[in-house]
Amino acid sequence: MHMNGPKENNFIIEGSQTKTKFGKWIKEIDNNNAKVIITFGPIINEIKEKIIKQNLPFDLINAVYQKPLDTECLKDISKKYEK
């Protein structure tokens, strides 16, 4: 993980060009599906590949940070997806 600047609070995730703010999760796949997978770590690439190749009906969120939790994203998830 590389920091773009001490005041920006933005990070680039290694192996990716994705920028995110500290504590924020990344929506890897957001196709308005009814179900979502929340995960983190190296397995995310394998899951993302399977969802895309097999056209599975899942959105995918990379929970890059476990602390602090991205409570804003969790609220969005609780409103958007099946319970």
C-alpha positions in Angstrom: 0.0 0.0 0.0 1.4 3.4 -1.0 0.4 6.7 0.4 0.0 9.6 -2.2 0.7 12.3 0.4 0.5 12.8 4.1 -2.5 15.2 3.9 -4.4 13.4 1.1 -5.2 10.3 3.1 -5.4 8.4 -0.2 -3.8 5.0 -0.8 -3.1 2.8 -3.8 -3.6 -0.9 -3.2 -0.6 -3.0 -4.3 -1.2 -4.8 -7.6 -4.0 -2.4 -8.4 -4.6 1.1 -9.6 -7.5 1.5 -7.3 -7.3 4.5 -5.0 -9.2 4.6 -1.7 -9.3 6.6 1.4 -8.2 5.2 4.7 -10.9 3.1 6.3 -13.0 2.9 3.1 -13.9 -0.3 1.4 -13.7 -0.8 -2.4 -16.6 -1.9 -4.6 -14.8 -4.3 -7.0 -17.9 -5.4 -8.8 -21.1 -3.3 -8.5 -23.7 -4.5 -11.0 -26.7 -4.0 -8.8 -27.0 -7.7 -8.1 -29.2 -9.0 -5.2 -26.3 -10.5 -3.3 -22.9 -9.3 -2.2 -19.7 -11.0 -1.1 -17.5 -9.0 1.3 -14.0 -10.2 1.6 -10.4 -9.1 1.8 -6.8 -10.3 1.1 -5.3 -12.1 -1.9 -8.4 -14.3 -2.4 -10.3 -11.3 -3.7 -8.6 -11.7 -7.1 -9.7 -15.3 -7.4 -13.3 -14.5 -6.4 -13.5 -11.5 -8.7 -12.2 -13.7 -11.6 -14.8 -16.4 -10.9 -17.7 -13.9 -10.7 -16.7 -12.4 -14.0 -15.9 -15.6 -15.9 -19.0 -17.5 -14.7 -21.3 -14.5 -14.8 -22.3 -15.1 -11.2 -25.0 -12.8 -9.7 -22.9 -11.3 -7.0 -21.4 -7.9 -6.3 -18.0 -7.9 -4.6 -16.7 -5.6 -1.9 -13.0 -5.5 -0.9 -13.0 -4.9 2.9 -9.5 -3.5 2.7 -9.6 -2.2 6.3 -11.1 -4.2 9.1 -10.4 -1.3 11.5 -12.0 1.1 11.3 -15.0 -0.6 9.8 -16.5 1.3 6.9 -19.8 1.9 8.6 -21.1 4.0 5.7 -20.6 1.1 3.3 -22.2 -1.3 5.8 -25.3 0.9 6.0 -25.5 1.0 2.2 -25.2 -2.8 2.1 -28.0 -3.3 4.6 -30.3 -1.1 2.5 -29.3 -2.5 -0.9 -29.0 -6.3 -0.6 -31.3 -9.2 0.3 -31.5 -10.0 3.9 
